[in-house]
Amino acid sequence: MNDWQEQWWKRIEKTAADMEGFLAEVGEATESLVEEINDSVISLMEQLQTGVVGEVDGFIQDFVDVIITTSDTIDAALSEEWEHFADDDFTSISYHTPSIESHPACINCTNYHGQVYNGNLLVCAMHPNGYEDHSCPDWENEK
């Protein structure tokens, strides 16, 4: 009667040993597969990086070339016009304050602009030359 129990335990021990060997082989195969995948991914990343860096470098160089060419063209065009523009009277803007003698209807009005452009006073948007009377219908108190 003890014989069948002993055989049974031997079978279980053999199955456990076989299972342990199988799992060890699976572990080794998995480790080998992971190393192979890792090597492939590293190789792919190196190739991708080299390709992308080359593409980006080429794009940046083309972009810089366009900027340099365009910049030279713009500089050449502006250099001719800039001399005339710098001497223009529009670069000097002065302010005119309303008084009893000049634009009395505009005193303390929020709409009053009072800047002189090229010798021309812009009083406000509603009345560019100012209002003729002493009280303006568009007058609003400054806040």
C-alpha positions as CSV (number, residue, x, y, z in Angstrom):
1,M,0.0,0.0,0.0
2,N,2.9,2.3,0.6
3,D,4.2,1.6,-2.8
4,W,1.5,3.6,-4.7
5,Q,2.1,6.6,-2.3
6,E,5.8,6.5,-3.0
7,Q,5.3,6.4,-6.7
8,W,2.8,9.1,-6.5
9,W,5.3,11.4,-4.7
10,K,8.0,10.5,-7.2
11,R,5.7,11.5,-10.0
12,I,4.9,14.8,-8.3
13,E,8.6,15.4,-7.7
14,K,9.4,14.6,-11.4
15,T,6.6,16.9,-12.6
16,A,7.8,19.7,-10.3
17,A,11.4,19.2,-11.6
18,D,10.2,19.1,-15.2
19,M,8.1,22.2,-14.6
20,E,11.1,23.9,-13.0
21,G,13.3,23.1,-16.0
22,F,10.5,24.3,-18.4
23,L,10.2,27.6,-16.5
24,A,13.9,28.1,-16.5
25,E,14.0,27.5,-20.3
26,V,11.1,30.0,-20.7
27,G,13.0,32.5,-18.5
28,E,16.1,32.2,-20.6
29,A,14.2,32.5,-23.9
30,T,12.3,35.5,-22.6
31,E,15.6,37.1,-21.4
32,S,17.2,36.4,-24.8
33,L,14.1,37.8,-26.6
34,V,14.1,41.0,-24.5
35,E,17.8,41.5,-25.2
36,E,17.2,41.1,-28.9
37,I,14.3,43.5,-28.9
38,N,16.3,46.0,-26.9
39,D,19.2,45.8,-29.4
40,S,16.8,46.2,-32.3
41,V,15.1,49.2,-30.6
42,I,18.4,50.9,-29.9
43,S,19.5,50.3,-33.5
44,L,16.2,51.7,-34.8
45,M,16.5,54.8,-32.5
46,E,20.0,55.4,-33.7
47,Q,19.0,55.2,-37.3
48,L,15.9,57.4,-36.6
49,Q,17.9,59.9,-34.7
50,T,20.5,60.2,-37.4
51,G,17.8,60.6,-40.1
52,V,15.8,63.1,-38.1
53,V,18.9,65.1,-37.2
54,G,19.9,65.2,-40.8
55,E,16.5,66.3,-41.9
56,V,16.1,69.0,-39.2
57,D,19.6,70.3,-39.9
58,G,18.8,70.6,-43.6
59,F,15.5,72.3,-42.9
60,I,17.2,74.8,-40.5
61,Q,20.0,75.5,-43.0
62,D,17.4,76.1,-45.8
63,F,15.4,78.4,-43.5
64,V,18.4,80.4,-42.5
65,D,19.3,80.8,-46.2
66,V,15.9,82.1,-46.9
67,I,16.0,84.5,-44.0
68,I,19.4,85.8,-45.0
69,T,18.3,86.3,-48.6
70,T,15.1,88.0,-47.6
71,S,16.8,90.1,-45.0
72,D,19.2,91.4,-47.6
73,T,16.4,92.2,-50.0
74,I,14.4,94.0,-47.3
75,D,17.5,95.9,-46.1
76,A,18.2,97.1,-49.6
77,A,14.6,98.2,-50.1
78,L,14.3,100.0,-46.8
79,S,17.7,101.7,-47.0
80,E,16.5,103.7,-50.0
81,E,13.2,104.7,-48.4
82,W,14.4,105.1,-44.8
83,E,16.4,108.2,-45.5
84,H,13.3,110.0,-46.8
85,F,11.1,108.6,-44.0
86,A,13.5,109.7,-41.2
87,D,13.4,113.3,-42.5
88,D,9.6,113.3,-42.7
89,D,7.6,115.7,-40.4
90,F,5.5,112.8,-39.2
91,T,8.3,111.7,-36.9
92,S,7.8,114.9,-34.8
93,I,4.5,115.0,-33.0
94,S,3.6,117.8,-30.6
95,Y,0.7,118.4,-28.3
96,H,-1.6,121.5,-28.2
97,T,-3.5,122.2,-25.0
98,P,-7.0,123.8,-25.4
99,S,-7.4,127.3,-23.9
100,I,-9.9,130.1,-23.7
101,E,-8.4,131.6,-26.9
102,S,-7.9,128.3,-28.8
103,H,-10.7,125.7,-28.8
104,P,-12.5,126.7,-25.5
105,A,-15.2,124.1,-26.1
106,C,-12.6,121.3,-25.8
107,I,-11.3,122.2,-22.3
108,N,-11.5,119.1,-20.0
109,C,-13.2,117.1,-22.8
110,T,-12.4,113.4,-22.8
111,N,-12.6,113.3,-26.6
112,Y,-9.9,116.0,-27.1
113,H,-6.8,114.6,-28.9
114,G,-4.8,117.7,-29.5
115,Q,-1.8,116.3,-31.3
116,V,-0.1,118.1,-34.2
117,Y,0.9,116.0,-37.2
118,N,2.9,117.5,-40.0
119,G,1.8,120.9,-38.9
120,N,-1.9,120.0,-38.7
121,L,-3.7,119.9,-35.4
122,L,-6.1,117.0,-34.9
123,V,-8.6,118.3,-32.3
124,C,-10.8,115.2,-32.0
125,A,-12.4,112.5,-34.1
126,M,-15.8,114.2,-34.2
127,H,-14.5,117.6,-35.0
128,P,-11.0,117.3,-36.5
129,N,-10.6,121.1,-36.8
130,G,-12.3,121.9,-33.5
131,Y,-15.9,123.1,-32.7
132,E,-16.7,126.7,-33.7
133,D,-18.9,127.5,-30.7
134,H,-18.0,127.7,-27.0
135,S,-20.0,124.6,-26.1
136,C,-19.7,121.4,-28.1
137,P,-22.6,118.9,-28.4
138,D,-20.1,116.0,-28.1
139,W,-18.3,117.3,-25.0
140,E,-17.7,114.6,-22.3
141,N,-16.1,115.3,-19.0
142,E,-12.6,113.8,-18.4
143,K,-12.8,110.9,-16.0
